[in-house]
Every structure is written in C-alpha cells, then in structure tokens.
Amino acid sequence: MPAPDPWRSAFEYKYGAPVGGLLGIGFASHPESGHDLVMVVSHDGHGLFDAVTGEKIARDRDPDPEDSTPDAVADLTCPGLGPIAGSRVHIAGLFGGGLHTTTADGWTLEAVTPAWPNDRVLLSVDGGLPHSGPYGEQWWHIFHSTYSELRAFGFSPSGETIAVATSSDVSLWTRRSEHSNGNVTQR
C-alpha cells in the first residue's frame, strides 16, 4: 500500500533506486538547501541521494579502503562526499547501527517478519503501534522485502524522510516539498 499523505515516494521506480551489494545507509543534511540527504554504502562504493528530489548528487566508486565500510571504524561512520565532504556520516545496516523509528509528531516505523525471511515495514500515525487501529487509516504496510534482505529502515533526524534499504535497493519517502523552507506538514 502506498504511504499516506503527506508522504510521497522520492523515486519513480516501484522498488526505489537499485543499489547492488548495499551494506547500509545514513542521513545528513544538505548545507545549502537543508534537504535530507541519504548516503548509501555498498560493495561498489558510496552514493549520496537528495531525499526530496530522489536525485543522485554524488558518487565515489573507489573510496579509501581504510574507511570504505562502516565496520572499519568504531563509530560505524563513513566519510561524507559531495556537499557533505569533510564530515562523517553514521551508517546503519549490515554491520549494526540504527535509524530513528519515531518522529516528534507521532509517526512510527516497525519491521515485522510474519513470513520469514520476507520482512515488511509498517508505518503508523499518532504514536500508536502498527495494527492497533484500522489498516489504511492508522497504519500502512509500506514495504515488503520479498526479493532482498532488509538492511536498515527508519526516519531521518528531521522526521521528513523515511528510508528503507535492502541488499539491492533503497526506497525513500518524503513529506517535504522541493520548494519548502524546511517546514513540514504536521499530522
């Protein structure tokens, strides 16, 4: 089921953006636009997506081997690239770490596995647990991983982006318009 208003997919592809050998993802903020950025770490390097537009804005196919994967350092970070070069980004995924599962205004994410090994990601509103109210009104099944292993899922620190990463792709939903000043519609 599609995510409810005010959420919209950042990508035109049904399964998000393909990223073969995805290891993990992390969030940063664009220093100029304020958009949430999603850094993707894979066996083939690092990529950076604008979570509002879905645009891939930076790519490093050959990162320094010393910190090309988050497990190489104690704090599970990788060096930023593009507009966030010079910073480090915490990465959640295959090697551990985690992303926010709630927002300040009550949205909640949960992963469930009723038919192992196929994970599902559920979104709920008003801080309630998924499945506690009517399906399609208080909770939504927004992602079903039937073809790849779930690596990470969560909200950006701003609460404006939802990211779901599997071993083969990343899916993003945003509730920020491309031209907003950073304010989001509170539900």
N, C-alpha and C positions, 0 to 999 in steps of 0.2 A: 504494500500500500504506500502511496506517496506520503511524504511527510506533510503535516498540516500547515496551514497558514500560521505564522508568517514565514515558514521555512520554504526554501526553494533550492533545487539542485544547482550546483555551480558548474556542472558538466552537462553536455548534451548527450553523452553516452549513457546507456542504461546502467552499466556497471562501473561508472566513474571513469577515471583515467587509468589505462593499463600501465603497470609498473612491474615488470618481471623481476622476480627474486627480491621482492620488498622485504626489508628487515624491520623497519619501524618508521614512525613519523613523529614530528614535533611541531609546536607552534611558535611563531614570532609575530611581531607587529611591524608593518612597513613604516619606515621612519618618515616618509612624506605623506602618504595617503591615509595612514592609520589602519588600512585593511589588515585583517588577519592573514598571515602567510602560513603555509603548511610546508615544512621541509620533509622530504621523503628520502630515506636512506635505503639503498638496495645493493645487490651484488654488483650492479653496473654503475655505481656512483651515487651522487647526490642530486636532487632536484628541488626546486622551490616553486610552489604554486601560489597565486593570488587566490584566496578562498572566496572572494566576492565575484570575480570575473571568471575563475577557472583557468586563467592563462598561466602557462609555464613561463616564469620570468627569469629563471637562472638554471644552469645545468653544469655540473662538474663530473665528467666521465672518469676522471683519474685523480680522486682526492688523495692526499698524503696518507700512505699506508699506516702511519703511526696513530691516526685517529679517524680512519675512514669508516669505522663501525663504532657504535656507542660502547661496546664492551671493552674497548681499548683503554678507556679512562674510567676512574672510579665513580664519576657522577653521571654516567650514561649520556654524555653530550658529544656533539659533533660540531665542527666549525661551520659558521654561517657562510652563505655565499650570496652573490649579487648585492642587493641593497642592505643585507644584514651581515656582510663580510666584516670580520673583526670581532664578531660576537660568537657565543657558543649557544647551541640550541639543545635543550633536553629532549631526548628521543625515547619514545615508549614503543615496545614491540617485542620481538623475539628474545631480546636479552633482558627484558624486565622493564621497570618504569611504569608510569601510568598517566592517564589524562583525567581531567575533571569529568565527573559523571553527573554533576548537577550544575544549574545556573542560579544566580542570585534571585531570579524571578520564578523559580519553581519547576523548570524543565528538568527531567531526569532521564538518563540512559541506563539500560541494563542489557547484558548479553545473557541469553538462555540457550540451552542445548537440549531441546526435547527429543531430537532425533540425532544423537551423536553419530558422526563428528560434525554435523552441519549446524553451525551457530546462527543465531538470529539476534538482531539488535532491535530492542524495543524503546520507543520514545514515549514518555508520559508527561502530563502537564499538572500543574498545581502541587508539585512535590509529592504526589501520590505514587505508590508503587504501580508498575505496569500491571495490568489485568485486574485492578481494583475497581474500575469503573467501566462504562460501556466502550467497547472496541470502536475506534473511529471517532470517538468523542473525547475520551480522556487518555487513551493510549493507542499507539500505532506500531505495527510491525514494519519498520522502515528498511531493513536489510536482512537478506537471507544468504548466507555463505554456503552454497551447495557445491562449489567448484574449486575453492581455495581455502586455505587455513586462515582464520581470523588472527590478525597480529595485534591490533590496537583499535580502540574506539573511544570517543569522548568529545567534550566541548573544548573550545579554545578558552583561555583565561578570561577573555572579554564576554564569553557566553553567546557570541554572534555566529559561531561556526560549529557544526557537527562534522567530525571526521570518522570514517570507518576505513581501516586498512586491512587488506588480506595479503597473502603471499604473492598475489598477482595484480592488485589494483588498489586505488584509493578513491573513495567516494566522499564528496563534500556537499553539505547543505549550509546555506547562509540565511540569515534573516536581515541582512543589511543590503540596502540598495547600492548600486555602483556610485551614486552621486550623493549619498547621505553624508552628514558631517560627523558620523560616529554614533549618533543616537539610534537606538533600536526600538522597535515597537514592543512594548511590554504587554504581555498577555494577561 
